[in-house]
């Protein structure tokens, strides 16, 4: 039996989580959801955030220890903040060589 959506989980995240778990052939039971919630609390993230992480990383479940990688913690935290919408990405323009040539052709000669 599929567990009901917890009140603290956004409907869009819940729907994505259900689809993700279905693709893994892993039912969303109350027991599974309680285990994920318990680990989310240990990791210091909300259940909603844990479900976003599970979907984005392709995991079936969630373990707090997976969030505690000693190396590159700052980089991991930055990526997590972006993923969870806690901050906006820095604006960076990346143009590959082909597009740079087209841009130069459109711009005309530089003086």
DRENKOLKE-859144 format. One record per residue: residue in three letters; residue number from 1; x, y, z of N, C-alpha, C in turn. Coordinates in Angstrom, 3 decimals, m for minus. Atoms other than C-alpha are relative to their C-alpha. Example, Ala and Ser with C-alpha at 12.3 -4.5 7.8 and 13.67 -1.06 7.14 Angstrom:
! residues 2
<vomi residuo="Ala" num="1" n_xx="0.890" n_yy="m1.190" n_zz="0.000" ca_xx="12.300" ca_yy="m4.500" ca_zz="7.800" c_xx="0.900" c_yy="1.200" c_zz="0.000"/>
<vomi residuo="Ser" num="2" n_xx="m0.820" n_yy="m1.190" n_zz="m0.060" ca_xx="13.670" ca_yy="m1.060" ca_zz="7.140" c_xx="m0.770" c_yy="1.090" c_zz="0.730"/>
! end
This chain:
! residues 111
<vomi residuo="Unk" num="1" n_xx="0.830" n_yy="m1.183" n_zz="0.000" ca_xx="0.000" ca_yy="0.000" ca_zz="0.000" c_xx="0.878" c_yy="1.252" c_zz="0.000"/>
<vomi residuo="Unk" num="2" n_xx="m0.766" n_yy="m1.234" n_zz="0.099" ca_xx="1.296" ca_yy="3.442" ca_zz="m0.937" c_xx="m0.340" c_yy="0.914" c_zz="1.177"/>
<vomi residuo="Unk" num="3" n_xx="0.188" n_yy="m0.922" n_zz="m1.120" ca_xx="1.810" ca_yy="5.805" ca_zz="1.991" c_xx="m0.579" c_yy="1.321" c_zz="m0.505"/>
<vomi residuo="Unk" num="4" n_xx="0.535" n_yy="m1.313" n_zz="0.337" ca_xx="m0.014" ca_yy="9.126" ca_zz="2.012" c_xx="1.114" c_yy="1.035" c_zz="0.026"/>
<vomi residuo="Unk" num="5" n_xx="m0.997" n_yy="m1.076" n_zz="0.034" ca_xx="1.899" ca_yy="12.314" ca_zz="1.230" c_xx="0.032" c_yy="0.710" c_zz="1.348"/>
<vomi residuo="Unk" num="6" n_xx="m0.123" n_yy="m0.752" n_zz="m1.252" ca_xx="3.234" ca_yy="13.833" ca_zz="4.446" c_xx="m0.272" c_yy="1.488" c_zz="m0.237"/>
<vomi residuo="Unk" num="7" n_xx="0.354" n_yy="m1.414" n_zz="0.137" ca_xx="2.064" ca_yy="17.410" ca_zz="5.070" c_xx="1.205" c_yy="0.885" c_zz="m0.303"/>
<vomi residuo="Unk" num="8" n_xx="m1.185" n_yy="m0.837" n_zz="0.197" ca_xx="5.633" ca_yy="18.747" ca_zz="5.054" c_xx="0.731" c_yy="m0.277" c_zz="m1.310"/>
<vomi residuo="Unk" num="9" n_xx="m0.590" n_yy="0.293" n_zz="1.310" ca_xx="6.352" ca_yy="17.381" ca_zz="1.558" c_xx="m0.839" c_yy="0.676" c_zz="m1.076"/>
<vomi residuo="Unk" num="10" n_xx="0.653" n_yy="m0.710" n_zz="1.092" ca_xx="5.513" ca_yy="19.555" ca_zz="m1.443" c_xx="m0.569" c_yy="m1.020" c_zz="m0.990"/>
<vomi residuo="Unk" num="11" n_xx="0.675" n_yy="0.948" n_zz="0.900" ca_xx="3.099" ca_yy="17.872" ca_zz="m3.858" c_xx="0.867" c_yy="m0.357" c_zz="m1.213"/>
<vomi residuo="Unk" num="12" n_xx="m0.858" n_yy="0.248" n_zz="1.164" ca_xx="5.487" ca_yy="18.249" ca_zz="m6.827" c_xx="1.142" c_yy="m0.958" c_zz="0.352"/>
<vomi residuo="Unk" num="13" n_xx="m1.079" n_yy="0.887" n_zz="m0.445" ca_xx="8.300" ca_yy="16.592" ca_zz="m4.863" c_xx="m0.549" c_yy="m1.403" c_zz="0.252"/>
<vomi residuo="Unk" num="14" n_xx="0.624" n_yy="1.292" n_zz="m0.287" ca_xx="5.968" ca_yy="13.811" ca_zz="m3.688" c_xx="m0.288" c_yy="m0.772" c_zz="m1.290"/>
<vomi residuo="Unk" num="15" n_xx="0.315" n_yy="0.651" n_zz="1.279" ca_xx="4.792" ca_yy="13.092" ca_zz="m7.239" c_xx="1.263" c_yy="m0.518" c_zz="m0.677"/>
<vomi residuo="Unk" num="16" n_xx="m1.270" n_yy="0.428" n_zz="0.599" ca_xx="8.381" ca_yy="12.957" ca_zz="m8.489" c_xx="0.574" c_yy="m1.194" c_zz="0.745"/>
<vomi residuo="Unk" num="17" n_xx="m0.493" n_yy="1.111" n_zz="m0.817" ca_xx="9.332" ca_yy="10.669" ca_zz="m5.602" c_xx="m0.762" c_yy="m1.287" c_zz="m0.305"/>
<vomi residuo="Unk" num="18" n_xx="0.799" n_yy="1.189" n_zz="0.325" ca_xx="6.456" ca_yy="8.289" ca_zz="m6.369" c_xx="0.405" c_yy="m0.595" c_zz="m1.342"/>
<vomi residuo="Unk" num="19" n_xx="m0.418" n_yy="0.468" n_zz="1.329" ca_xx="7.464" ca_yy="8.089" ca_zz="m10.034" c_xx="1.386" c_yy="m0.645" c_zz="0.084"/>
<vomi residuo="Unk" num="20" n_xx="m1.363" n_yy="0.514" n_zz="m0.146" ca_xx="11.105" ca_yy="7.583" ca_zz="m9.061" c_xx="m0.003" c_yy="m1.385" c_zz="0.656"/>
<vomi residuo="Unk" num="21" n_xx="0.056" n_yy="1.286" n_zz="m0.700" ca_xx="10.331" ca_yy="4.785" ca_zz="m6.603" c_xx="m0.655" c_yy="m1.073" c_zz="m0.877"/>
<vomi residuo="Unk" num="22" n_xx="0.657" n_yy="0.954" n_zz="0.893" ca_xx="7.999" ca_yy="3.157" ca_zz="m9.129" c_xx="0.986" c_yy="m0.502" c_zz="m1.050"/>
<vomi residuo="Unk" num="23" n_xx="m0.986" n_yy="0.399" n_zz="1.003" ca_xx="10.818" ca_yy="3.163" ca_zz="m11.688" c_xx="1.026" c_yy="m0.981" c_zz="0.578"/>
<vomi residuo="Unk" num="24" n_xx="m0.923" n_yy="0.908" n_zz="m0.690" ca_xx="12.954" ca_yy="1.336" ca_zz="m9.114" c_xx="m0.712" c_yy="m1.261" c_zz="0.498"/>
<vomi residuo="Unk" num="25" n_xx="0.834" n_yy="1.109" n_zz="m0.477" ca_xx="10.085" ca_yy="m1.092" ca_zz="m8.396" c_xx="0.091" c_yy="m0.140" c_zz="1.524"/>
<vomi residuo="Unk" num="26" n_xx="m0.071" n_yy="m0.053" n_zz="m1.461" ca_xx="10.263" ca_yy="m0.020" ca_zz="m4.758" c_xx="m1.251" c_yy="0.709" c_zz="0.508"/>
<vomi residuo="Unk" num="27" n_xx="1.232" n_yy="m0.645" n_zz="m0.470" ca_xx="6.861" ca_yy="0.612" ca_zz="m3.181" c_xx="0.281" c_yy="1.037" c_zz="1.089"/>
<vomi residuo="Unk" num="28" n_xx="m0.122" n_yy="m1.043" n_zz="m1.015" ca_xx="6.410" ca_yy="3.690" ca_zz="m1.000" c_xx="m0.924" c_yy="m0.384" c_zz="1.155"/>
<vomi residuo="Unk" num="29" n_xx="0.762" n_yy="0.428" n_zz="m1.161" ca_xx="5.270" ca_yy="2.093" ca_zz="2.222" c_xx="0.244" c_yy="0.955" c_zz="1.161"/>
<vomi residuo="Unk" num="30" n_xx="m0.183" n_yy="m0.828" n_zz="m1.187" ca_xx="4.846" ca_yy="3.806" ca_zz="5.578" c_xx="1.326" c_yy="m0.328" c_zz="0.672"/>
<vomi residuo="Unk" num="31" n_xx="m1.270" n_yy="0.414" n_zz="m0.615" ca_xx="7.803" ca_yy="1.782" ca_zz="6.887" c_xx="1.183" c_yy="0.617" c_zz="m0.733"/>
<vomi residuo="Unk" num="32" n_xx="m1.091" n_yy="m0.580" n_zz="0.790" ca_xx="10.055" ca_yy="2.934" ca_zz="4.022" c_xx="0.077" c_yy="1.504" c_zz="0.217"/>
<vomi residuo="Unk" num="33" n_xx="0.040" n_yy="m1.451" n_zz="m0.182" ca_xx="8.941" ca_yy="6.550" ca_zz="4.414" c_xx="0.475" c_yy="0.403" c_zz="1.393"/>
<vomi residuo="Unk" num="34" n_xx="m0.456" n_yy="m0.275" n_zz="m1.365" ca_xx="9.482" ca_yy="6.464" ca_zz="8.193" c_xx="1.513" c_yy="m0.145" c_zz="0.112"/>
<vomi residuo="Unk" num="35" n_xx="m1.455" n_yy="0.206" n_zz="m0.031" ca_xx="13.005" ca_yy="5.119" ca_zz="7.667" c_xx="0.725" c_yy="1.163" c_zz="m0.677"/>
<vomi residuo="Unk" num="36" n_xx="m0.595" n_yy="m1.146" n_zz="0.692" ca_xx="13.799" ca_yy="7.892" ca_zz="5.179" c_xx="m0.087" c_yy="1.236" c_zz="0.888"/>
<vomi residuo="Unk" num="37" n_xx="0.187" n_yy="m1.164" n_zz="m0.874" ca_xx="12.380" ca_yy="10.499" ca_zz="7.572" c_xx="0.980" c_yy="m0.029" c_zz="1.178"/>
<vomi residuo="Unk" num="38" n_xx="m0.936" n_yy="0.159" n_zz="m1.119" ca_xx="14.465" ca_yy="9.153" ca_zz="10.471" c_xx="1.426" c_yy="0.370" c_zz="m0.417"/>
<vomi residuo="Unk" num="39" n_xx="m1.345" n_yy="m0.311" n_zz="0.493" ca_xx="17.647" ca_yy="9.355" ca_zz="8.392" c_xx="0.134" c_yy="1.476" c_zz="m0.394"/>
<vomi residuo="Unk" num="40" n_xx="m0.021" n_yy="m1.427" n_zz="0.352" ca_xx="16.723" ca_yy="12.838" ca_zz="7.129" c_xx="0.241" c_yy="0.842" c_zz="1.243"/>
<vomi residuo="Unk" num="41" n_xx="m0.193" n_yy="m0.727" n_zz="m1.266" ca_xx="16.492" ca_yy="14.059" ca_zz="10.729" c_xx="1.454" c_yy="m0.110" c_zz="0.443"/>
<vomi residuo="Unk" num="42" n_xx="m1.414" n_yy="0.192" n_zz="m0.358" ca_xx="19.934" ca_yy="12.555" ca_zz="11.453" c_xx="0.914" c_yy="0.864" c_zz="m0.857"/>
<vomi residuo="Unk" num="43" n_xx="m0.836" n_yy="m0.760" n_zz="0.937" ca_xx="21.334" ca_yy="14.316" ca_zz="8.374" c_xx="m0.225" c_yy="1.502" c_zz="0.118"/>
<vomi residuo="Unk" num="44" n_xx="0.276" n_yy="m1.420" n_zz="m0.167" ca_xx="19.793" ca_yy="17.640" ca_zz="9.395" c_xx="m0.728" c_yy="0.627" c_zz="m1.175"/>
<vomi residuo="Unk" num="45" n_xx="0.795" n_yy="m0.514" n_zz="1.123" ca_xx="17.522" ca_yy="17.968" ca_zz="6.362" c_xx="m1.453" c_yy="m0.389" c_zz="0.225"/>
<vomi residuo="Unk" num="46" n_xx="1.418" n_yy="0.334" n_zz="m0.104" ca_xx="13.759" ca_yy="17.963" ca_zz="6.043" c_xx="m0.300" c_yy="m1.240" c_zz="m0.837"/>
<vomi residuo="Unk" num="47" n_xx="0.425" n_yy="1.143" n_zz="0.817" ca_xx="11.883" ca_yy="15.000" ca_zz="4.627" c_xx="m0.131" c_yy="0.427" c_zz="m1.451"/>
<vomi residuo="Unk" num="48" n_xx="0.135" n_yy="m0.518" n_zz="1.362" ca_xx="11.073" ca_yy="17.129" ca_zz="1.575" c_xx="1.368" c_yy="0.067" c_zz="m0.685"/>
<vomi residuo="Unk" num="49" n_xx="m1.350" n_yy="m0.100" n_zz="0.559" ca_xx="14.775" ca_yy="17.837" ca_zz="1.061" c_xx="0.595" c_yy="m1.382" c_zz="m0.262"/>
<vomi residuo="Unk" num="50" n_xx="m0.515" n_yy="1.359" n_zz="0.183" ca_xx="15.651" ca_yy="14.167" ca_zz="1.517" c_xx="m0.592" c_yy="m0.644" c_zz="m1.256"/>
<vomi residuo="Unk" num="51" n_xx="0.627" n_yy="0.585" n_zz="1.188" ca_xx="13.143" ca_yy="13.165" ca_zz="m1.162" c_xx="0.551" c_yy="0.624" c_zz="m1.283"/>
<vomi residuo="Unk" num="52" n_xx="m0.628" n_yy="m0.664" n_zz="1.153" ca_xx="14.596" ca_yy="15.753" ca_zz="m3.568" c_xx="1.368" c_yy="m0.614" c_zz="m0.265"/>
<vomi residuo="Unk" num="53" n_xx="m1.345" n_yy="0.574" n_zz="0.135" ca_xx="18.075" ca_yy="14.363" ca_zz="m2.917" c_xx="m0.090" c_yy="m1.426" c_zz="m0.552"/>
<vomi residuo="Unk" num="54" n_xx="0.182" n_yy="1.377" n_zz="0.471" ca_xx="16.885" ca_yy="10.769" ca_zz="m3.405" c_xx="m0.283" c_yy="m0.015" c_zz="m1.502"/>
<vomi residuo="Unk" num="55" n_xx="0.358" n_yy="m0.032" n_zz="1.430" ca_xx="15.316" ca_yy="11.625" ca_zz="m6.770" c_xx="1.158" c_yy="0.471" c_zz="m0.859"/>
<vomi residuo="Unk" num="56" n_xx="m1.068" n_yy="m0.577" n_zz="0.826" ca_xx="18.225" ca_yy="13.719" ca_zz="m8.010" c_xx="1.223" c_yy="m0.896" c_zz="m0.091"/>
<vomi residuo="Unk" num="57" n_xx="m1.172" n_yy="0.876" n_zz="m0.002" ca_xx="20.858" ca_yy="11.154" ca_zz="m7.073" c_xx="m0.326" c_yy="m1.417" c_zz="m0.475"/>
<vomi residuo="Unk" num="58" n_xx="0.385" n_yy="1.323" n_zz="0.477" ca_xx="18.858" ca_yy="8.131" ca_zz="m8.248" c_xx="0.021" c_yy="m1.069" c_zz="1.072"/>
<vomi residuo="Unk" num="59" n_xx="m0.014" n_yy="0.950" n_zz="m1.104" ca_xx="18.849" ca_yy="6.546" ca_zz="m4.814" c_xx="m1.386" c_yy="m0.585" c_zz="0.205"/>
<vomi residuo="Unk" num="60" n_xx="1.273" n_yy="0.591" n_zz="m0.378" ca_xx="16.129" ca_yy="4.205" ca_zz="m3.610" c_xx="m0.383" c_yy="0.439" c_zz="1.405"/>
<vomi residuo="Unk" num="61" n_xx="0.212" n_yy="m0.407" n_zz="m1.383" ca_xx="16.526" ca_yy="5.178" ca_zz="0.042" c_xx="0.888" c_yy="1.158" c_zz="0.376"/>
<vomi residuo="Unk" num="62" n_xx="m0.786" n_yy="m1.125" n_zz="m0.500" ca_xx="18.368" ca_yy="7.653" ca_zz="2.219" c_xx="0.697" c_yy="m0.428" c_zz="1.277"/>
<vomi residuo="Unk" num="63" n_xx="m0.778" n_yy="0.295" n_zz="m1.193" ca_xx="21.127" ca_yy="7.258" ca_zz="4.786" c_xx="0.768" c_yy="1.262" c_zz="0.376"/>
<vomi residuo="Unk" num="64" n_xx="m0.640" n_yy="m1.233" n_zz="m0.448" ca_xx="22.423" ca_yy="10.181" ca_zz="6.846" c_xx="1.507" c_yy="m0.021" c_zz="m0.249"/>
<vomi residuo="Unk" num="65" n_xx="m1.456" n_yy="0.084" n_zz="0.181" ca_xx="26.001" ca_yy="8.912" ca_zz="6.545" c_xx="0.425" c_yy="0.341" c_zz="m1.427"/>
<vomi residuo="Unk" num="66" n_xx="m0.325" n_yy="m0.340" n_zz="1.387" ca_xx="25.849" ca_yy="9.432" ca_zz="2.774" c_xx="0.184" c_yy="1.500" c_zz="m0.173"/>
<vomi residuo="Unk" num="67" n_xx="m0.078" n_yy="m1.458" n_zz="0.085" ca_xx="25.558" ca_yy="13.163" ca_zz="3.419" c_xx="1.229" c_yy="0.547" c_zz="0.709"/>
<vomi residuo="Unk" num="68" n_xx="m1.132" n_yy="m0.448" n_zz="m0.806" ca_xx="28.653" ca_yy="13.315" ca_zz="5.611" c_xx="1.315" c_yy="m0.436" c_zz="m0.616"/>
<vomi residuo="Unk" num="69" n_xx="m1.255" n_yy="0.288" n_zz="0.676" ca_xx="31.512" ca_yy="13.096" ca_zz="3.146" c_xx="1.018" c_yy="1.044" c_zz="0.454"/>
<vomi residuo="Unk" num="70" n_xx="m0.942" n_yy="m0.989" n_zz="m0.519" ca_xx="34.564" ca_yy="14.741" ca_zz="4.801" c_xx="0.689" c_yy="0.826" c_zz="m1.073"/>
<vomi residuo="Unk" num="71" n_xx="m0.663" n_yy="m0.769" n_zz="1.045" ca_xx="36.206" ca_yy="15.724" ca_zz="1.528" c_xx="m1.035" c_yy="0.790" c_zz="m0.799"/>
<vomi residuo="Unk" num="72" n_xx="0.838" n_yy="m0.855" n_zz="0.838" ca_xx="34.725" ca_yy="18.532" ca_zz="m0.528" c_xx="m1.347" c_yy="0.344" c_zz="0.633"/>
<vomi residuo="Unk" num="73" n_xx="1.263" n_yy="m0.337" n_zz="m0.659" ca_xx="32.072" ca_yy="19.358" ca_zz="2.088" c_xx="m0.548" c_yy="1.327" c_zz="m0.488"/>
<vomi residuo="Unk" num="74" n_xx="0.471" n_yy="m1.316" n_zz="0.450" ca_xx="31.928" ca_yy="22.989" ca_zz="0.963" c_xx="m0.619" c_yy="m0.111" c_zz="m1.384"/>
<vomi residuo="Unk" num="75" n_xx="0.519" n_yy="0.176" n_zz="1.357" ca_xx="31.445" ca_yy="21.966" ca_zz="m2.672" c_xx="m1.314" c_yy="m0.771" c_zz="0.029"/>
<vomi residuo="Unk" num="76" n_xx="1.219" n_yy="0.791" n_zz="m0.119" ca_xx="28.834" ca_yy="19.355" ca_zz="m1.695" c_xx="m1.127" c_yy="0.858" c_zz="0.555"/>
<vomi residuo="Unk" num="77" n_xx="1.028" n_yy="m0.854" n_zz="m0.600" ca_xx="26.971" ca_yy="21.840" ca_zz="0.503" c_xx="m0.488" c_yy="1.037" c_zz="m0.999"/>
<vomi residuo="Unk" num="78" n_xx="0.377" n_yy="m0.989" n_zz="1.007" ca_xx="27.021" ca_yy="24.411" ca_zz="m2.310" c_xx="m0.930" c_yy="m0.628" c_zz="m1.035"/>
<vomi residuo="Unk" num="79" n_xx="0.846" n_yy="0.689" n_zz="0.975" ca_xx="25.588" ca_yy="21.898" ca_zz="m4.795" c_xx="m1.353" c_yy="m0.345" c_zz="0.603"/>
<vomi residuo="Unk" num="80" n_xx="1.250" n_yy="0.332" n_zz="m0.673" ca_xx="22.985" ca_yy="20.792" ca_zz="m2.261" c_xx="m0.881" c_yy="1.236" c_zz="0.147"/>
<vomi residuo="Unk" num="81" n_xx="0.767" n_yy="m1.241" n_zz="m0.116" ca_xx="21.933" ca_yy="24.405" ca_zz="m1.631" c_xx="m0.631" c_yy="0.379" c_zz="m1.330"/>
<vomi residuo="Unk" num="82" n_xx="0.549" n_yy="m0.284" n_zz="1.321" ca_xx="21.489" ca_yy="24.901" ca_zz="m5.387" c_xx="m1.141" c_yy="m0.957" c_zz="m0.321"/>
<vomi residuo="Unk" num="83" n_xx="0.990" n_yy="1.031" n_zz="0.295" ca_xx="19.586" ca_yy="21.636" ca_zz="m5.755" c_xx="m1.296" c_yy="0.242" c_zz="0.762"/>
<vomi residuo="Unk" num="84" n_xx="1.176" n_yy="m0.185" n_zz="m0.845" ca_xx="17.233" ca_yy="22.457" ca_zz="m2.899" c_xx="m0.592" c_yy="1.396" c_zz="m0.099"/>
<vomi residuo="Unk" num="85" n_xx="0.548" n_yy="m1.334" n_zz="0.206" ca_xx="16.685" ca_yy="26.027" ca_zz="m4.053" c_xx="0.298" c_yy="0.958" c_zz="1.133"/>
<vomi residuo="Unk" num="86" n_xx="m0.361" n_yy="m0.888" n_zz="m1.103" ca_xx="18.336" ca_yy="27.553" ca_zz="m0.998" c_xx="0.748" c_yy="1.231" c_zz="m0.473"/>
<vomi residuo="Unk" num="87" n_xx="m0.679" n_yy="m1.156" n_zz="0.589" ca_xx="20.358" ca_yy="29.839" ca_zz="m3.235" c_xx="m0.033" c_yy="m0.132" c_zz="m1.514"/>
<vomi residuo="Unk" num="88" n_xx="m0.004" n_yy="m0.038" n_zz="1.460" ca_xx="20.550" ca_yy="30.855" ca_zz="m6.873" c_xx="1.422" c_yy="m0.247" c_zz="m0.515"/>
<vomi residuo="Unk" num="89" n_xx="m1.339" n_yy="0.229" n_zz="0.553" ca_xx="23.430" ca_yy="29.779" ca_zz="m9.109" c_xx="0.656" c_yy="1.314" c_zz="m0.400"/>
<vomi residuo="Unk" num="90" n_xx="m0.739" n_yy="m1.146" n_zz="0.511" ca_xx="26.150" ca_yy="32.233" ca_zz="m9.979" c_xx="m0.195" c_yy="0.044" c_zz="m1.502"/>
<vomi residuo="Unk" num="91" n_xx="0.188" n_yy="m0.134" n_zz="1.437" ca_xx="25.714" ca_yy="33.604" ca_zz="m13.472" c_xx="1.352" c_yy="m0.177" c_zz="m0.675"/>
<vomi residuo="Unk" num="92" n_xx="m1.221" n_yy="0.298" n_zz="0.736" ca_xx="28.355" ca_yy="32.107" ca_zz="m15.703" c_xx="m0.400" c_yy="m0.275" c_zz="m1.439"/>
<vomi residuo="Unk" num="93" n_xx="0.272" n_yy="0.231" n_zz="1.402" ca_xx="28.371" ca_yy="32.236" ca_zz="m19.476" c_xx="1.057" c_yy="m0.929" c_zz="m0.556"/>
<vomi residuo="Unk" num="94" n_xx="m0.906" n_yy="0.962" n_zz="0.598" ca_xx="29.884" ca_yy="29.248" ca_zz="m21.198" c_xx="m0.337" c_yy="m0.088" c_zz="m1.478"/>
<vomi residuo="Unk" num="95" n_xx="0.204" n_yy="0.060" n_zz="1.439" ca_xx="30.333" ca_yy="29.377" ca_zz="m24.951" c_xx="1.059" c_yy="m0.927" c_zz="m0.572"/>
<vomi residuo="Unk" num="96" n_xx="m0.972" n_yy="0.892" n_zz="0.604" ca_xx="31.921" ca_yy="26.529" ca_zz="m26.847" c_xx="0.570" c_yy="0.657" c_zz="m1.255"/>
<vomi residuo="Unk" num="97" n_xx="m0.737" n_yy="m0.598" n_zz="1.119" ca_xx="34.243" ca_yy="27.199" ca_zz="m29.793" c_xx="m0.907" c_yy="0.282" c_zz="m1.197"/>
<vomi residuo="Unk" num="98" n_xx="0.881" n_yy="m0.181" n_zz="1.153" ca_xx="31.583" ca_yy="26.709" ca_zz="m32.486" c_xx="m0.925" c_yy="1.202" c_zz="0.200"/>
<vomi residuo="Unk" num="99" n_xx="0.895" n_yy="m1.116" n_zz="m0.264" ca_xx="29.175" ca_yy="29.131" ca_zz="m30.844" c_xx="0.758" c_yy="1.324" c_zz="0.102"/>
<vomi residuo="Unk" num="100" n_xx="m0.810" n_yy="m1.212" n_zz="m0.064" ca_xx="31.980" ca_yy="31.612" ca_zz="m30.196" c_xx="0.289" c_yy="0.517" c_zz="m1.410"/>
<vomi residuo="Unk" num="101" n_xx="m0.239" n_yy="m0.401" n_zz="1.388" ca_xx="32.781" ca_yy="31.621" ca_zz="m33.942" c_xx="m1.251" c_yy="0.647" c_zz="m0.592"/>
<vomi residuo="Unk" num="102" n_xx="1.261" n_yy="m0.585" n_zz="0.504" ca_xx="29.127" ca_yy="32.263" ca_zz="m34.793" c_xx="m0.244" c_yy="1.375" c_zz="0.611"/>
<vomi residuo="Unk" num="103" n_xx="0.178" n_yy="m1.285" n_zz="m0.668" ca_xx="28.973" ca_yy="35.042" ca_zz="m32.216" c_xx="0.943" c_yy="1.045" c_zz="m0.589"/>
<vomi residuo="Unk" num="104" n_xx="m0.969" n_yy="m0.921" n_zz="0.596" ca_xx="32.121" ca_yy="36.617" ca_zz="m33.646" c_xx="m0.430" c_yy="0.422" c_zz="m1.403"/>
<vomi residuo="Unk" num="105" n_xx="0.449" n_yy="m0.319" n_zz="1.359" ca_xx="30.704" ca_yy="36.405" ca_zz="m37.174" c_xx="m1.167" c_yy="0.992" c_zz="0.021"/>
<vomi residuo="Unk" num="106" n_xx="1.143" n_yy="m0.906" n_zz="m0.121" ca_xx="27.498" ca_yy="38.127" ca_zz="m36.089" c_xx="0.408" c_yy="1.381" c_zz="0.509"/>
<vomi residuo="Unk" num="107" n_xx="m0.425" n_yy="m1.258" n_zz="m0.618" ca_xx="29.354" ca_yy="40.786" ca_zz="m34.141" c_xx="0.776" c_yy="0.889" c_zz="m0.963"/>
<vomi residuo="Unk" num="108" n_xx="m0.819" n_yy="m0.767" n_zz="0.938" ca_xx="31.511" ca_yy="41.820" ca_zz="m37.058" c_xx="1.411" c_yy="0.142" c_zz="0.535"/>
<vomi residuo="Unk" num="109" n_xx="m1.398" n_yy="m0.132" n_zz="m0.413" ca_xx="35.142" ca_yy="42.848" ca_zz="m36.818" c_xx="0.111" c_yy="0.813" c_zz="1.297"/>
<vomi residuo="Unk" num="110" n_xx="m0.228" n_yy="m0.755" n_zz="m1.242" ca_xx="36.429" ca_yy="44.024" ca_zz="m33.460" c_xx="1.049" c_yy="1.064" c_zz="m0.251"/>
<vomi residuo="Unk" num="111" n_xx="m0.926" n_yy="m1.127" n_zz="0.194" ca_xx="38.232" ca_yy="47.354" ca_zz="m33.281" c_xx="0.841" c_yy="0.231" c_zz="1.211"/>
! end
